Amino acid sequence: MAQDKVLIIVGDASETLDTLYPYIRLQEDDFLPVVAGPERRLFQMVMHEVRPGWTITREWEGYQINADVAFSDIDPADYAGIFFSGGRAPEYIRDDADLIRITQHFFDTGKPIASVCHGVEIPARADRVRGRRMACVRKCRFDLEVCGGIFVDEPYVVDGNLVSGRTWHDHAYVMRAFLGMLRDGRARRDGTA
């Protein structure tokens, strides 16, 4: 049986833990992570943390990751779910017309969606957060609310087919809910639900 494929959205300056944690967890639950970027190439990830005494986020270079596919080459119907990584990348890739098309597909078809940290900037730009309850990093609260979303300051929040979290510190909660949604979808598709 073929593994269900799940998109992980990246660009340069995607947060390392926001990307690698779901990449590994998806494989552990027998899903196939497919890294997607503006182009099919190597992307530089970063690590973010607010240091004691700092009022801004400190950034270091993280690992690099290859995008398996470019946004323009994606047929979202081929994928069981989507994960929006955080970091600075969402701010720079959110205007990509193909990424907007892909994002709208997942919201409009009710497939499982996960978003962490700055990942919210992509569904907000795609006009799919109106009336949706979401957790995100506090500095993106404005982006969410100005686009009609409802900010929730909790480790994670589930709103229908959407699970979201504030930062990489919340990944265990977000991934538990996201993987549950993906497993339920697989069971319904396979007729074992």
Buried (B, 14 or more C-beta within 10 A) or exposed (E): EEBBBBBBBBBBBBBBBBBBBBBEBBEEBEBBBBBBBBEBEEBBBBBBBEEEEEEEBEBEEBEEBEBBBBBBEBEBEEBBBBBBBBBBBBBBBBEBEBBBBBBBBBBEEEBBBBBBBBBBBBBBBBEBBEEBBBBBBEEBBEBBBEBEBBBBEEBBBBBEBBBBBBBBEBBEBBBEBBBBBBBEBBEEEEEEE
